[in-house]
Amino acid sequence: MYIILLSGGSGKRLWPLSNDLRSKQYIKLVNDEEDADEKCSMIQRVWKQLEKTDLSEHSIITASKGQVEIIKSQLGNVNIAVEPNRRDTFPAVALSCAYLKSMMGAGKEDTVAVLPVDPYTEDAYFETVKRLEGILHSSKAEIALMGVEPTYPSEKYGYIIPDKEEDGYIEVKGFVEKPDKETAKQLLGKHAIWNCGVFCFKLGLMEEKAKQYGLSLDYHEIFEHYDKLPKISFDYEVLEKSNHLVAASFKGIWKDLGTWNTLTEEMGSNTVGNTIMDKECENTQVINELDIPVVTMGTKNMVVVAAYDGILVADKNQSSYIKDVTAEIHMAPMYEERRWGTLKSIDRNCKDGELTLTRKIKIFKGKSSSYHYHKNRIEIFTALSGEAEMILEGVKITLTQGSAICIHANQKHAIRAITEFEYLETQVGTEVGNDDISRITFNWNEIPVAVLN
């Protein structure tokens, strides 16, 4: 069985920690089950569960280009199907299946299970995912779904409506999307289950779907012609047009940690970062990514978040509406995770058409940046701590605390940290940030170095 983890959008309901480059599934706030003193992200937690249930070897993550760096930073060298742009779940699943066929050798009779990347659940959930392959075979259905037995009449989730129960699975009659509370109560009386967004099918199904749009199930072809696929969900394009659907029911812990209200329930502590909370605070969680302290006094039922992209102070019951409130905020992300370290934007200015950007950059021990150049800016590096080596136009230079160097436009360069290395980078030019980068290689050993006599 092959597993596709769909990594969706920016998850702006968790602003200011989430942005276009750090979606909700990458925020390190949930407890790490293997280390009680550490926090991990939702995607890290799910990947560990896939490893424990022997599913990770044939798993891929489908994500936008902007998320590749943070995925590699948190998970290492995993298989990633990169979307050229965001076009909803049907194109994403088609691209993913093409990746499985082209890059991993999957055949049309192989079984594929598609999962959201960020459920908060237990290992037994993934054992139920494994059962879908057998259910698909024994039922001879087109698609096998997975649902969760409800614990209350929720208005937040969609429902799978059962027709009849067979040996180990149910025949699906239909679906209801996010009902009102009264309808949800009625659905529970009909033994409906929450739709957790998991579905399983044979790869050949997506081969036929791709043909309908004049495409073969080849990764490079679908990547190049992604706009030929309709911007529509898998549910509308495939599920609703299928004649035979079945489902397996999972009875266990399952949550969608998509809002501050639900996420803070699983933090394991009331504070993260440099915070001070007095004894009068009740049902309050404070998350602080900044170096300055955050003090809360007498707060009740609140969530307070201080991050590089902004500061949130909200009643928990109102926090689920944050996406609407922050819709008019348009700014570049101030914090990024890369496979080699982190970047924090400190200051950005524009004067007379010339831009300046100052960032504090950390490179982890033994890691290196890409070998690259910039066409429209210069960069000034000032080393703050640690030791690193730079390759600048083929020449190796040692950097230690206090070292400063200016890199001119079109000069090729890369940095490798000998110890953990921090430096200030000031960019000056007509383009700054991620808009002006021409990468040559990510492999340090491939960078040409001049031999000096």
VOPAGU-2260 file (C-alpha; in pm, 1 decimal, decimal comma):
REM VOPAGU-2260
SITE   aa  ch    i         X         Y         Z
SITE  MET   A    0       0,0       0,0       0,0
SITE  TYR   A    1     119,6     350,3     -90,5
SITE  ILE   A    2      35,5     650,0     130,4
SITE  ILE   A    3     -17,8    1007,8      10,8
SITE  LEU   A    4     -14,5    1280,9     276,0
SITE  LEU   A    5    -182,2    1593,4     141,6
SITE  SER   A    6     -28,3    1908,4     283,9
SITE  GLY   A    7    -280,1    2185,0     229,9
SITE  GLY   A    8    -271,5    2563,1     247,8
SITE  SER   A    9    -130,7    2808,2     496,8
SITE  GLY   A   10    -368,6    2730,6     783,5
SITE  LYS   A   11    -431,5    3096,9     862,7
SITE  ARG   A   12    -658,5    3007,6    1152,3
SITE  LEU   A   13    -333,1    2970,2    1348,7
SITE  TRP   A   14    -201,8    3318,4    1268,5
SITE  PRO   A   15      48,2    3462,7    1362,9
SITE  LEU   A   16     249,1    3139,5    1382,1
SITE  SER   A   17     118,4    3010,1    1050,0
SITE  ASN   A   18     190,6    3172,0     715,4
SITE  ASP   A   19     240,6    3070,6     350,9
SITE  LEU   A   20     575,9    2907,9     430,8
SITE  ARG   A   21     495,0    2764,3     774,3
SITE  SER   A   22     147,8    2611,1     763,4
SITE  LYS   A   23     -25,4    2483,2    1075,4
SITE  GLN   A   24     110,7    2129,6    1030,3
SITE  TYR   A   25     468,6    2256,3    1075,6
SITE  ILE   A   26     419,7    2448,3    1401,3
SITE  LYS   A   27     599,0    2274,3    1689,3
SITE  LEU   A   28     346,0    2291,9    1971,9
SITE  VAL   A   29     212,7    1938,4    2033,0
SITE  ASN   A   30     378,3    1700,0    2278,3
SITE  ASP   A   31     642,3    1462,7    2145,6
SITE  GLU   A   32     535,2    1121,2    2275,3
SITE  GLU   A   33     895,9     994,9    2275,2
SITE  ASP   A   34    1036,1    1295,8    2465,2
SITE  ALA   A   35     806,9    1466,6    2717,9
SITE  ASP   A   36    1031,9    1774,3    2731,3
SITE  GLU   A   37    1015,1    1837,4    2356,3
SITE  LYS   A   38     749,7    1979,8    2128,5
SITE  CYS   A   39     695,1    1855,7    1775,0
SITE  SER   A   40     486,8    1960,0    1477,1
SITE  MET   A   41     178,0    1775,0    1359,1
SITE  ILE   A   42     357,9    1645,7    1050,0
SITE  GLN   A   43     647,2    1517,2    1262,0
SITE  ARG   A   44     401,3    1337,6    1489,2
SITE  VAL   A   45     215,2    1176,7    1198,0
SITE  TRP   A   46     539,3    1069,2    1026,8
SITE  LYS   A   47     658,4     895,8    1345,0
SITE  GLN   A   48     324,7     713,1    1360,4
SITE  LEU   A   49     367,5     602,3     998,8
SITE  GLU   A   50     713,2     470,1    1087,6
SITE  LYS   A   51     579,3     280,8    1389,9
SITE  THR   A   52     306,3     117,0    1179,5
SITE  ASP   A   53     547,9      31,0     892,9
SITE  LEU   A   54     383,3     266,1     642,6
SITE  SER   A   55     649,5     535,9     596,7
SITE  GLU   A   56     865,3     355,8     338,2
SITE  HIS   A   57     599,8     389,1      68,7
SITE  SER   A   58     466,7     727,7     179,7
SITE  ILE   A   59     494,5    1063,0       3,3
SITE  ILE   A   60     399,6    1418,3      97,9
SITE  THR   A   61     233,5    1643,6    -156,6
SITE  ALA   A   62     297,9    2011,9     -95,1
SITE  SER   A   63     360,7    2346,0    -260,0
SITE  LYS   A   64     713,0    2449,5    -359,2
SITE  GLY   A   65     726,9    2694,4     -68,3
SITE  GLN   A   66     683,5    2410,5     184,8
SITE  VAL   A   67     964,3    2185,9      58,5
SITE  GLU   A   68    1234,4    2345,8     273,6
SITE  ILE   A   69    1043,6    2317,0     601,7
SITE  ILE   A   70     944,5    1955,2     525,9
SITE  LYS   A   71    1309,1    1861,9     470,6
SITE  SER   A   72    1405,9    2055,8     782,6
SITE  GLN   A   73    1159,9    1862,6    1000,0
SITE  LEU   A   74    1156,8    1518,0     836,3
SITE  GLY   A   75    1482,2    1489,2     643,0
SITE  ASN   A   76    1505,5    1329,0     301,3
SITE  VAL   A   77    1146,3    1214,8     239,6
SITE  ASN   A   78     961,3    1179,4     -90,6
SITE  ILE   A   79     783,5    1503,6    -186,9
SITE  ALA   A   80     551,2    1554,9    -484,6
SITE  VAL   A   81     572,4    1929,1    -552,6
SITE  GLU   A   82     265,3    2112,6    -681,0
SITE  PRO   A   83     348,0    2388,7    -933,6
SITE  ASN   A   84      52,4    2581,6    -786,4
SITE  ARG   A   85    -241,9    2512,1    -557,8
SITE  ARG   A   86    -542,3    2370,5    -741,9
SITE  ASP   A   87    -749,3    2181,9    -479,9
SITE  THR   A   88    -742,6    1813,7    -387,7
SITE  PHE   A   89    -832,6    1643,2    -718,6
SITE  PRO   A   90    -530,2    1781,4    -909,6
SITE  ALA   A   91    -312,6    1721,4    -601,2
SITE  VAL   A   92    -414,7    1353,7    -586,3
SITE  ALA   A   93    -360,2    1311,2    -962,7
SITE  LEU   A   94     -10,8    1462,7    -934,9
SITE  SER   A   95      64,0    1242,7    -632,8
SITE  CYS   A   96     -39,9     925,2    -811,9
SITE  ALA   A   97     174,1    1026,8   -1109,3
SITE  TYR   A   98     468,6    1064,7    -868,0
SITE  LEU   A   99     403,6     716,1    -727,8
SITE  LYS   A  100     403,2     569,2   -1077,0
SITE  SER   A  101     694,0     766,0   -1226,2
SITE  MET   A  102     925,8     791,5    -925,8
SITE  MET   A  103     839,7     489,2    -710,2
SITE  GLY   A  104     731,8     227,9    -965,4
SITE  ALA   A  105     369,4     184,9    -856,7
SITE  GLY   A  106     141,7      -8,6   -1093,5
SITE  LYS   A  107    -225,9      37,7   -1175,1
SITE  GLU   A  108    -329,3    -252,2    -947,9
SITE  ASP   A  109    -144,2    -107,9    -648,7
SITE  THR   A  110    -348,5      39,6    -365,8
SITE  VAL   A  111    -318,1     406,5    -272,8
SITE  ALA   A  112    -448,3     565,6      48,3
SITE  VAL   A  113    -479,9     944,2      71,5
SITE  LEU   A  114    -464,4    1108,0     416,4
SITE  PRO   A  115    -460,1    1463,1     551,0
SITE  VAL   A  116    -113,9    1546,2     680,6
SITE  ASP   A  117    -220,8    1673,4    1022,4
SITE  PRO   A  118    -469,8    1455,3    1215,3
SITE  TYR   A  119    -412,6    1436,7    1590,0
SITE  THR   A  120    -476,3    1069,1    1651,7
SITE  GLU   A  121    -331,8     741,7    1781,8
SITE  ASP   A  122    -141,5     455,9    1620,0
SITE  ALA   A  123    -457,8     244,4    1587,2
SITE  TYR   A  124    -583,9     498,8    1330,6
SITE  PHE   A  125    -305,9     394,1    1092,9
SITE  GLU   A  126    -378,2      26,5    1154,1
SITE  THR   A  127    -732,6     101,3    1033,7
SITE  VAL   A  128    -584,5     269,5     725,2
SITE  LYS   A  129    -404,4     -59,7     653,3
SITE  ARG   A  130    -739,6    -243,2     661,6
SITE  LEU   A  131    -869,9     -35,8     372,3
SITE  GLU   A  132    -666,2    -236,0     121,0
SITE  GLY   A  133    -837,7    -562,8     216,5
SITE  ILE   A  134   -1179,1    -395,4     231,9
SITE  LEU   A  135   -1131,9    -249,6    -115,6
SITE  HIS   A  136   -1046,1    -595,7    -250,0
SITE  SER   A  137   -1320,7    -793,0     -73,1
SITE  SER   A  138   -1599,3    -540,7    -141,0
SITE  LYS   A  139   -1495,2    -482,5    -506,8
SITE  ALA   A  140   -1576,8    -114,7    -447,8
SITE  GLU   A  141   -1422,3     171,8    -646,1
SITE  ILE   A  142   -1316,0     358,3    -333,2
SITE  ALA   A  143   -1289,2     267,1      34,6
SITE  LEU   A  144   -1322,7     551,7     285,1
SITE  MET   A  145   -1240,8     577,8     651,6
SITE  GLY   A  146   -1459,9     750,0     907,8
SITE  VAL   A  147   -1444,2     814,3    1281,3
SITE  GLU   A  148   -1717,4     709,5    1523,5
SITE  PRO   A  149   -1853,5    1040,6    1661,9
SITE  THR   A  150   -1829,5    1122,9    2030,2
SITE  TYR   A  151   -2073,9    1415,0    2006,3
SITE  PRO   A  152   -2296,3    1582,4    1741,9
SITE  SER   A  153   -2031,9    1803,4    1582,4
SITE  GLU   A  154   -2109,2    2086,9    1341,9
SITE  LYS   A  155   -1740,0    2112,4    1236,8
SITE  TYR   A  156   -1711,5    1784,0    1045,1
SITE  GLY   A  157   -1873,3    1623,5     743,5
SITE  TYR   A  158   -2053,7    1288,6     785,1
SITE  ILE   A  159   -2054,3     958,1     596,2
SITE  ILE   A  160   -2406,8     812,4     583,0
SITE  PRO   A  161   -2419,5     430,0     600,8
SITE  ASP   A  162   -2653,8     222,0     386,1
SITE  LYS   A  163   -2596,2    -122,8     535,8
SITE  GLU   A  164   -2327,2    -295,4     736,0
SITE  GLU   A  165   -2127,8    -580,9     589,6
SITE  ASP   A  166   -1858,2    -800,3     742,4
SITE  GLY   A  167   -1596,7    -551,2     860,7
SITE  TYR   A  168   -1713,3    -247,6     662,9
SITE  ILE   A  169   -2019,8     -44,9     569,7
SITE  GLU   A  170   -2177,1      31,5     233,6
SITE  VAL   A  171   -2194,5     409,4     185,7
SITE  LYS   A  172   -2526,7     574,4     106,4
SITE  GLY   A  173   -2412,3     936,7      88,7
SITE  PHE   A  174   -2255,4    1235,5     259,8
SITE  VAL   A  175   -2362,4    1540,7     460,2
SITE  GLU   A  176   -2130,6    1842,7     486,9
SITE  LYS   A  177   -2099,2    2021,8     824,0
SITE  PRO   A  178   -2462,8    2007,5     939,6
SITE  ASP   A  179   -2628,2    2223,3    1204,6
SITE  LYS   A  180   -2642,5    2079,2    1555,0
SITE  GLU   A  181   -2995,6    1938,9    1525,6
SITE  THR   A  182   -2916,7    1763,8    1197,2
SITE  ALA   A  183   -2595,3    1629,3    1350,5
SITE  LYS   A  184   -2799,7    1471,8    1633,7
SITE  GLN   A  185   -3024,6    1304,5    1376,5
SITE  LEU   A  186   -2722,6    1173,0    1184,8
SITE  LEU   A  187   -2583,5    1012,7    1499,2
SITE  GLY   A  188   -2915,0     831,7    1533,6
SITE  LYS   A  189   -2857,2     687,9    1184,8
SITE  HIS   A  190   -2507,0     566,2    1286,3
SITE  ALA   A  191   -2335,0     817,3    1058,6
SITE  ILE   A  192   -1959,1     861,1    1108,2
SITE  TRP   A  193   -1732,7    1163,7    1079,2
SITE  ASN   A  194   -1560,1    1194,8     743,7
SITE  CYS   A  195   -1189,5    1227,0     828,8
SITE  GLY   A  196   -1076,4    1279,6     468,6
SITE  VAL   A  197    -915,4     936,5     418,0
SITE  PHE   A  198    -984,5     741,3      98,2
SITE  CYS   A  199    -829,9     441,9     -72,3
SITE  PHE   A  200    -837,2     323,2    -436,6
SITE  LYS   A  201    -632,1     146,1    -701,2
SITE  LEU   A  202    -385,9     357,1    -896,7
SITE  GLY   A  203    -560,9     264,5   -1221,6
SITE  LEU   A  204    -859,0     476,5   -1116,4
SITE  MET   A  205    -652,5     793,7   -1141,5
SITE  GLU   A  206    -498,5     678,4   -1470,6
SITE  GLU   A  207    -847,9     679,1   -1619,4
SITE  LYS   A  208    -926,9    1018,6   -1468,1
SITE  ALA   A  209    -608,5    1170,6   -1609,5
SITE  LYS   A  210    -696,2    1037,7   -1957,2
SITE  GLN   A  211   -1023,5    1232,0   -1945,2
SITE  TYR   A  212    -816,2    1550,5   -1944,5
SITE  GLY   A  213    -573,4    1438,5   -2214,7
SITE  LEU   A  214    -292,7    1346,3   -1975,4
SITE  SER   A  215    -103,6    1029,0   -1894,2
SITE  LEU   A  216     -17,7     945,5   -1535,5
SITE  ASP   A  217     337,5    1077,2   -1574,7
SITE  TYR   A  218     467,5    1311,3   -1305,4
SITE  HIS   A  219     660,0    1546,2   -1533,5
SITE  GLU   A  220     372,3    1567,0   -1782,3
SITE  ILE   A  221     112,2    1647,0   -1517,9
SITE  PHE   A  222     348,5    1895,9   -1351,2
SITE  GLU   A  223     398,6    2079,1   -1682,6
SITE  HIS   A  224      27,7    2075,4   -1771,2
SITE  TYR   A  225    -120,7    2109,9   -1423,6
SITE  ASP   A  226    -362,8    2379,7   -1537,5
SITE  LYS   A  227    -539,0    2123,2   -1761,3
SITE  LEU   A  228    -680,8    1961,9   -1448,8
SITE  PRO   A  229    -990,7    2131,1   -1304,7
SITE  LYS   A  230    -955,5    2325,7    -981,5
SITE  ILE   A  231   -1196,1    2103,8    -789,9
SITE  SER   A  232   -1196,3    1877,1    -486,1
SITE  PHE   A  233   -1147,7    1499,6    -509,3
SITE  ASP   A  234   -1487,1    1464,0    -338,6
SITE  TYR   A  235   -1674,5    1645,7    -615,6
SITE  GLU   A  236   -1470,9    1512,5    -909,2
SITE  VAL   A  237   -1440,1    1147,3    -803,5
SITE  LEU   A  238   -1636,7    1044,1    -493,4
SITE  GLU   A  239   -1970,9    1188,5    -602,6
SITE  LYS   A  240   -1935,4    1024,5    -946,5
SITE  SER   A  241   -1853,2     678,8    -805,3
SITE  ASN   A  242   -2116,6     406,0    -803,2
SITE  HIS   A  243   -1982,7     189,3    -523,2
SITE  LEU   A  244   -1829,4     330,9    -205,8
SITE  VAL   A  245   -1754,3     151,5     119,5
SITE  ALA   A  246   -1610,0     269,1     449,1
SITE  ALA   A  247   -1425,2     142,4     755,6
SITE  SER   A  248   -1504,7     290,6    1094,6
SITE  PHE   A  249   -1235,2     395,2    1341,8
SITE  LYS   A  250   -1321,2     418,9    1710,6
SITE  GLY   A  251   -1051,0     611,9    1890,2
SITE  ILE   A  252    -886,2     948,0    1946,5
SITE  TRP   A  253    -906,9    1178,0    1645,2
SITE  LYS   A  254    -904,4    1558,0    1634,8
SITE  ASP   A  255    -857,6    1828,9    1376,7
SITE  LEU   A  256    -625,3    2080,3    1546,9
SITE  GLY   A  257    -714,7    2355,6    1302,2
SITE  THR   A  258    -793,4    2637,0    1546,9
SITE  TRP   A  259    -618,5    2786,0    1849,2
SITE  ASN   A  260    -899,2    2658,4    2069,7
SITE  THR   A  261    -841,8    2294,1    1972,1
SITE  LEU   A  262    -462,2    2314,1    1942,1
SITE  THR   A  263    -410,2    2458,0    2290,9
SITE  GLU   A  264    -594,1    2155,4    2432,9
SITE  GLU   A  265    -303,4    1934,7    2322,9
SITE  MET   A  266     -10,0    2159,7    2416,7
SITE  GLY   A  267      54,3    1982,6    2746,2
SITE  SER   A  268     154,1    2310,3    2915,3
SITE  ASN   A  269       7,8    2657,8    2947,5
SITE  THR   A  270     315,5    2846,3    2830,0
SITE  VAL   A  271     579,1    2818,0    2558,8
SITE  GLY   A  272     875,1    3054,3    2538,6
SITE  ASN   A  273     965,8    3357,8    2749,1
SITE  THR   A  274     640,6    3409,4    2944,4
SITE  ILE   A  275     525,0    3510,4    3290,3
SITE  MET   A  276     172,2    3421,4    3404,3
SITE  ASP   A  277      26,3    3523,5    3739,0
SITE  LYS   A  278    -181,7    3292,3    3959,0
SITE  GLU   A  279    -507,1    3466,7    3867,9
SITE  CYS   A  280    -496,7    3345,6    3505,7
SITE  GLU   A  281    -748,4    3073,4    3419,5
SITE  ASN   A  282    -773,4    2850,4    3111,7
SITE  THR   A  283    -513,2    3064,0    2932,9
SITE  GLN   A  284    -229,9    2955,3    2704,0
SITE  VAL   A  285      58,2    3181,2    2600,7
SITE  ILE   A  286     300,8    3107,5    2315,0
SITE  ASN   A  287     596,1    3342,0    2269,1
SITE  GLU   A  288     853,7    3305,8    1988,1
SITE  LEU   A  289    1012,1    3644,2    2053,8
SITE  ASP   A  290    1317,0    3718,3    2268,8
SITE  ILE   A  291    1127,5    3971,2    2481,1
SITE  PRO   A  292     899,9    3852,4    2767,6
SITE  VAL   A  293     520,2    3832,3    2749,9
SITE  VAL   A  294     333,8    3888,9    3079,8
SITE  THR   A  295     -30,2    3788,9    3136,2
SITE  MET   A  296    -229,7    3885,1    3445,7
SITE  GLY   A  297    -579,4    3776,5    3540,6
SITE  THR   A  298    -669,6    3650,1    3192,7
SITE  LYS   A  299    -950,7    3396,5    3155,2
SITE  ASN   A  300   -1024,4    3167,6    2858,3
SITE  MET   A  301    -760,3    3341,8    2646,9
SITE  VAL   A  302    -494,3    3252,5    2394,0
SITE  VAL   A  303    -199,3    3490,5    2355,5
SITE  VAL   A  304      53,2    3439,8    2075,2
SITE  ALA   A  305     357,3    3659,4    2009,6
SITE  ALA   A  306     545,0    3577,0    1688,3
SITE  TYR   A  307     753,1    3744,7    1419,1
SITE  ASP   A  308     447,6    3789,2    1195,2
SITE  GLY   A  309     230,8    3955,0    1461,0
SITE  ILE   A  310      68,3    3935,9    1804,8
SITE  LEU   A  311    -265,7    3771,6    1882,6
SITE  VAL   A  312    -473,0    3829,2    2196,4
SITE  ALA   A  313    -806,0    3646,1    2169,0
SITE  ASP   A  314   -1086,5    3489,8    2363,7
SITE  LYS   A  315   -1069,6    3116,6    2284,6
SITE  ASN   A  316   -1429,3    3105,8    2168,9
SITE  GLN   A  317   -1356,8    3381,8    1915,4
SITE  SER   A  318   -1022,2    3244,9    1796,5
SITE  SER   A  319   -1180,7    3023,0    1529,4
SITE  TYR   A  320   -1285,4    3339,5    1337,3
SITE  ILE   A  321    -930,7    3472,9    1304,4
SITE  LYS   A  322    -907,4    3392,0     931,7
SITE  ASP   A  323   -1175,1    3652,2     856,7
SITE  VAL   A  324   -1020,8    3915,3    1085,0
SITE  THR   A  325    -669,8    3880,3     938,6
SITE  ALA   A  326    -778,8    3860,0     571,9
SITE  GLU   A  327    -649,7    4211,6     503,6
SITE  ILE   A  328    -301,3    4145,1     641,9
SITE  HIS   A  329     -57,0    4113,4     351,5
SITE  MET   A  330     310,0    4082,8     438,8
SITE  ALA   A  331     600,9    3854,0     361,8
SITE  PRO   A  332     664,4    3583,2     626,0
SITE  MET   A  333     907,0    3705,1     891,4
SITE  TYR   A  334    1018,8    3357,8    1001,6
SITE  GLU   A  335    1122,9    3061,2     786,2
SITE  GLU   A  336    1257,6    2712,4     846,3
SITE  ARG   A  337    1495,1    2566,2     589,7
SITE  ARG   A  338    1654,7    2223,2     561,9
SITE  TRP   A  339    1978,4    2378,9     692,8
SITE  GLY   A  340    1853,4    2624,2     957,4
SITE  THR   A  341    1625,9    2921,4    1027,3
SITE  LEU   A  342    1578,5    3281,2     909,2
SITE  LYS   A  343    1426,2    3567,6    1111,5
SITE  SER   A  344    1354,6    3896,8     938,1
SITE  ILE   A  345    1445,3    4191,0    1161,7
SITE  ASP   A  346    1394,2    4497,5     943,0
SITE  ARG   A  347    1263,1    4573,0     592,4
SITE  ASN   A  348    1265,3    4917,3     426,2
SITE  CYS   A  349    1213,5    5080,2      89,4
SITE  LYS   A  350    1356,6    5422,5      -0,4
SITE  ASP   A  351    1380,1    5577,8    -346,4
SITE  GLY   A  352    1312,1    5242,7    -510,2
SITE  GLU   A  353    1591,9    5063,7    -323,9
SITE  LEU   A  354    1501,9    4789,2     -78,8
SITE  THR   A  355    1686,7    4678,2     231,9
SITE  LEU   A  356    1623,0    4363,8     434,6
SITE  THR   A  357    1807,2    4253,8     748,6
SITE  ARG   A  358    1777,1    3894,9     866,9
SITE  LYS   A  359    1924,7    3689,9    1151,0
SITE  ILE   A  360    2021,6    3351,9    1010,7
SITE  LYS   A  361    2117,0    3031,8    1191,4
SITE  ILE   A  362    2284,0    2738,0    1014,4
SITE  PHE   A  363    2288,7    2409,1    1204,1
SITE  LYS   A  364    2619,8    2232,8    1265,3
SITE  GLY   A  365    2732,5    2042,0     956,8
SITE  LYS   A  366    2459,4    2187,9     734,6
SITE  SER   A  367    2511,3    2411,9     433,9
SITE  SER   A  368    2312,0    2656,3     225,3
SITE  SER   A  369    2271,9    2612,3    -147,8
SITE  TYR   A  370    2538,1    2742,1    -386,8
SITE  HIS   A  371    2364,7    3038,7    -547,7
SITE  TYR   A  372    2383,3    3400,5    -661,7
SITE  HIS   A  373    2163,2    3711,3    -676,5
SITE  LYS   A  374    2123,3    3933,9    -980,1
SITE  ASN   A  375    1970,5    4244,2    -824,7
SITE  ARG   A  376    2124,3    4293,6    -480,6
SITE  ILE   A  377    2435,7    4291,4    -269,5
SITE  GLU   A  378    2457,6    4117,4      68,0
SITE  ILE   A  379    2664,7    4203,4     375,3
SITE  PHE   A  380    2730,2    3916,5     618,3
SITE  THR   A  381    2835,4    3980,6     979,6
SITE  ALA   A  382    2916,1    3670,9    1187,2
SITE  LEU   A  383    2761,7    3669,8    1537,3
SITE  SER   A  384    2866,1    3331,8    1677,8
SITE  GLY   A  385    3014,7    2998,8    1581,2
SITE  GLU   A  386    3241,8    2903,4    1292,2
SITE  ALA   A  387    3167,0    2843,6     925,5
SITE  GLU   A  388    3333,0    2827,0     588,4
SITE  MET   A  389    3214,6    3013,0     281,3
SITE  ILE   A  390    3283,5    2934,4     -81,5
SITE  LEU   A  391    3278,6    3264,8    -272,4
SITE  GLU   A  392    3343,8    3238,7    -644,9
SITE  GLY   A  393    3541,1    2917,7    -588,4
SITE  VAL   A  394    3749,9    3051,9    -297,0
SITE  LYS   A  395    3710,9    2911,2      56,5
SITE  ILE   A  396    3691,9    3167,6     337,3
SITE  THR   A  397    3674,5    3095,1     712,8
SITE  LEU   A  398    3411,3    3291,8     908,7
SITE  THR   A  399    3426,2    3337,9    1286,4
SITE  GLN   A  400    3265,2    3578,1    1534,1
SITE  GLY   A  401    3308,3    3934,3    1407,1
SITE  SER   A  402    3390,7    3840,1    1047,7
SITE  ALA   A  403    3225,1    4062,1     787,0
SITE  ILE   A  404    3208,6    4017,2     411,5
SITE  CYS   A  405    3029,0    4185,9     120,2
SITE  ILE   A  406    2890,7    3972,5    -161,8
SITE  HIS   A  407    2821,2    4158,9    -484,7
SITE  ALA   A  408    2552,5    4085,9    -743,4
SITE  ASN   A  409    2612,9    3770,6    -950,2
SITE  GLN   A  410    2883,9    3641,6    -715,3
SITE  LYS   A  411    2822,9    3271,5    -649,1
SITE  HIS   A  412    2842,0    3170,3    -283,5
SITE  ALA   A  413    2744,5    2917,0     -16,1
SITE  ILE   A  414    2802,2    2870,7     359,3
SITE  ARG   A  415    2863,6    2551,8     560,5
SITE  ALA   A  416    2852,3    2557,6     942,4
SITE  ILE   A  417    3144,6    2391,5    1119,9
SITE  THR   A  418    2973,2    2461,0    1452,7
SITE  GLU   A  419    2625,3    2608,6    1484,4
SITE  PHE   A  420    2666,7    2942,6    1310,3
SITE  GLU   A  421    2465,8    3264,5    1341,2
SITE  TYR   A  422    2507,5    3577,6    1134,7
SITE  LEU   A  423    2332,4    3895,8    1028,3
SITE  GLU   A  424    2255,6    3931,0     658,5
SITE  THR   A  425    2174,5    4274,3     517,7
SITE  GLN   A  426    2042,4    4281,0     160,9
SITE  VAL   A  427    2042,9    4598,8     -49,6
SITE  GLY   A  428    1900,1    4620,0    -401,8
SITE  THR   A  429    1590,0    4626,6    -618,2
SITE  GLU   A  430    1484,9    4274,4    -510,3
SITE  VAL   A  431    1526,2    4118,0    -165,7
SITE  GLY   A  432    1408,7    3809,2      20,6
SITE  ASN   A  433    1318,4    3501,8    -181,6
SITE  ASP   A  434    1246,3    3689,7    -505,1
SITE  ASP   A  435    1601,3    3698,3    -641,8
SITE  ILE   A  436    1776,6    3363,3    -595,4
SITE  SER   A  437    1942,5    3161,2    -871,4
SITE  ARG   A  438    2040,0    2824,8    -720,5
SITE  ILE   A  439    2315,2    2608,0    -869,8
SITE  THR   A  440    2332,8    2311,4    -630,8
SITE  PHE   A  441    2233,3    2203,8    -280,7
SITE  ASN   A  442    2526,8    1960,3    -261,6
SITE  TRP   A  443    2830,8    2115,9     -91,8
SITE  ASN   A  444    3062,5    1858,8    -248,7
SITE  GLU   A  445    2955,7    1960,8    -598,5
SITE  ILE   A  446    3070,3    2322,1    -554,2
SITE  PRO   A  447    3386,9    2394,5    -755,8
SITE  VAL   A  448    3676,7    2517,0    -541,0
SITE  ALA   A  449    3987,1    2684,8    -682,1
SITE  VAL   A  450    4325,8    2533,0    -598,3
SITE  LEU   A  451    4552,3    2812,2    -470,2
SITE  ASN   A  452    4930,3    2781,4    -500,1
